[in-house]
């Protein structure tokens, strides 16, 4: 084999592996439809993205991005679950609930989703923290 052929072969192999790796990761967080802007149903994924983080509904736990959930009702406070970002969930249903903006005390309605985790637990997550 010639040296040029070996270089071409190794380069092709590296490119193939890079493409396979990118495809296996699936959609990035930026490519997902957020539940705050779209009505979601079926299978979804928890996302600790900018919209969720800006509202203090996710963060780092032991250097892992996690999303905060409430097991009993839609809420932006008093969460009792911390689930890793990227966790796949099943959506049971969506409800709109009033939210008060702390900075100016304005009120608006925001979507919350009741979801089921693979381990059988259920909880409520803000639409800013879930996507498809």
Helices and strands as residue ranges (DSSP letters): H 3-24, G 29-31, E 42-46, H 50-54, E 58-61, E 64-69, E 81-84, E 88-100, E 107-117, E 122-126, G 127-129, E 130-131
